[in-house]
Amino acid sequence: MHSRPGIVTVRLTSRWPYNPISLAVGVAAGSRQFSHSIMIIGERAYEASMTHGCRAGTVGQLMEGIVVYRDMQVAVPDIDAARAFAEDQMGKGYDFAGAVGIPLTYSEDWTDDSKWWCSDLTFAILLAGGLRLFDPAVMKRVRPIDLHMPDYPKGPIVRTRRPPQVPPTSPQTRAF
């Protein structure tokens, strides 16, 4: 069987300001803007999240609660291998130690695929599809912001909803 090239979408996301944990993770990982990544292949989306572990669903399902996102479409040499690898990861756990350790520690063992941190999963799916955004021998830990750095065209930053507005205070007359 020969490989079939295709386009996948790396989606960087954030739930901030509605979810302060999103801001904390983003800042700890080097970005105030993005704290999470989702991989989209066709109509199916893949992620590793603290609340669900590794899961797949529709783009709409995985975008629930997202406030802002930015897409980067990339060509992979073997889209079927990328999809198969992504499907094989579903149901695995979330790498809490890796998430908490960013940027203080990092994973040394790329062969341990028993649990994933969101952007490591995204990077591993790209690798399985034959695309090396980074050298895995050098890049031991991939943060969401790292996925934003390659020189690929990026879509606009999209806000799915606006932060809550604080009503202006009206001048009050003061009785003396």
C-alpha positions in Angstrom: 0.0 0.0 0.0 1.4 3.4 -0.9 1.1 6.6 1.1 -1.5 9.2 0.3 -0.7 12.8 1.0 -3.2 15.1 2.5 -3.9 18.3 4.5 -4.3 18.4 8.2 -5.1 21.3 10.4 -3.2 22.2 13.6 -5.6 24.3 15.7 -4.2 26.3 18.6 -6.9 27.3 21.1 -7.6 29.0 24.4 -10.5 29.1 26.9 -9.2 32.3 28.6 -10.7 34.5 30.1 -13.5 32.1 31.0 -11.2 29.5 32.3 -8.2 30.8 34.4 -6.5 27.4 34.2 -6.2 27.9 30.5 -4.3 31.1 31.1 -2.0 29.4 33.7 -1.2 26.6 31.3 -0.6 28.9 28.5 1.7 31.2 30.5 3.6 28.3 32.0 4.1 26.9 28.4 5.3 30.2 27.1 2.2 31.8 25.6 -0.6 34.0 27.0 -2.5 33.6 23.8 -2.7 29.8 23.3 -2.9 27.0 25.8 -4.1 24.0 23.9 -3.9 22.3 20.5 -6.3 20.1 18.5 -5.5 18.1 15.4 -8.1 18.1 12.7 -8.1 15.5 9.9 -11.1 15.8 7.7 -14.2 16.1 9.8 -12.7 14.4 12.8 -10.7 16.2 15.6 -8.3 14.8 18.1 -7.0 16.1 21.4 -5.5 15.2 24.7 -7.1 17.2 27.5 -7.0 17.2 31.3 -10.7 16.4 31.6 -11.1 13.8 28.9 -7.6 12.3 28.2 -7.1 11.4 24.5 -10.4 11.7 22.6 -11.8 12.2 19.2 -14.9 13.8 18.0 -16.4 16.3 15.6 -14.7 19.7 15.4 -17.7 21.2 17.1 -17.5 18.8 20.1 -13.9 19.5 20.7 -14.4 23.3 20.3 -16.9 23.5 23.1 -15.8 26.3 25.5 -13.1 27.6 23.2 -12.9 31.4 23.2 -10.1 31.9 20.6 -8.3 29.8 18.0 -5.9 29.9 15.1 -5.4 27.3 12.4 -2.3 26.2 10.5 -2.9 23.9 7.6 0.0 21.6 6.8 0.5 18.9 4.2 1.5 15.5 5.4 3.0 12.8 3.1 0.7 10.1 4.5 -2.6 11.2 5.8 -3.9 7.7 6.4 -0.9 6.9 8.7 -1.6 10.2 10.6 -5.3 9.3 11.0 -4.5 5.7 12.0 -2.0 6.8 14.6 -4.4 9.4 16.0 -7.2 6.8 16.3 -4.9 4.4 18.1 -4.2 7.0 20.8 -7.9 7.5 21.7 -8.8 6.4 25.2 -5.3 6.9 26.5 -4.6 9.1 29.5 -3.5 12.7 29.8 0.1 13.4 30.7 -0.4 15.5 33.9 3.2 15.2 34.9 4.3 16.6 31.6 1.7 19.4 31.7 2.7 20.5 35.2 6.4 20.2 34.4 6.3 22.6 31.5 8.7 24.4 31.2 10.7 22.9 34.1 10.9 19.3 32.9 10.3 17.5 29.7 9.6 14.0 28.5 12.8 12.2 27.5 11.1 9.1 26.0 9.2 9.6 22.8 8.5 5.8 22.7 6.2 6.1 25.7 2.8 6.7 24.1 0.7 5.6 27.1 -0.4 9.1 27.8 -0.2 12.5 26.1 0.0 16.2 26.6 -2.1 18.1 23.9 0.7 19.5 21.8 2.9 16.3 22.1 -0.1 14.4 20.7 -0.5 16.8 17.8 3.3 16.6 17.0 3.2 12.8 17.2 0.3 12.7 14.8 2.2 14.9 12.3 5.3 12.6 12.8 3.2 9.5 12.1 2.0 11.2 8.9 5.6 11.7 7.8 6.0 15.4 8.7 8.8 16.5 11.0 8.1 20.1 12.1 10.9 19.7 14.6 13.7 17.1 15.2 12.3 14.7 17.8 15.9 14.0 18.9 16.2 17.6 19.9 12.7 18.7 20.7 11.9 16.6 23.8 8.7 18.5 24.7 6.4 20.3 22.3 4.3 23.2 23.7 1.3 24.7 22.0 3.3 27.8 21.2 6.0 25.7 19.5 3.4 24.5 17.0 2.7 28.1 16.2 6.4 28.8 15.3 7.0 26.8 12.0 7.0 28.9 8.9 3.6 27.7 7.5 0.8 30.1 6.6 -1.6 30.6 9.5 -5.2 31.7 9.4 -6.5 34.7 11.3 -7.0 34.6 15.0 -10.7 33.8 15.5 -12.7 34.8 18.6 -15.7 32.5 19.1 -17.1 34.7 21.7 -16.2 38.0 23.4 -15.1 38.3 27.0 -17.9 39.6 29.3 -18.2 43.3 29.3 -18.2 45.2 32.6 -21.0 47.7 32.5 -19.8 51.3 32.7 -20.3 52.9 36.0 -22.6 55.9 35.8 -21.7 59.0 37.7 -23.7 59.1 40.9 -24.8 62.2 42.6 -23.6 62.4 46.1 -25.7 63.9 48.8 -23.7 65.9 51.3 
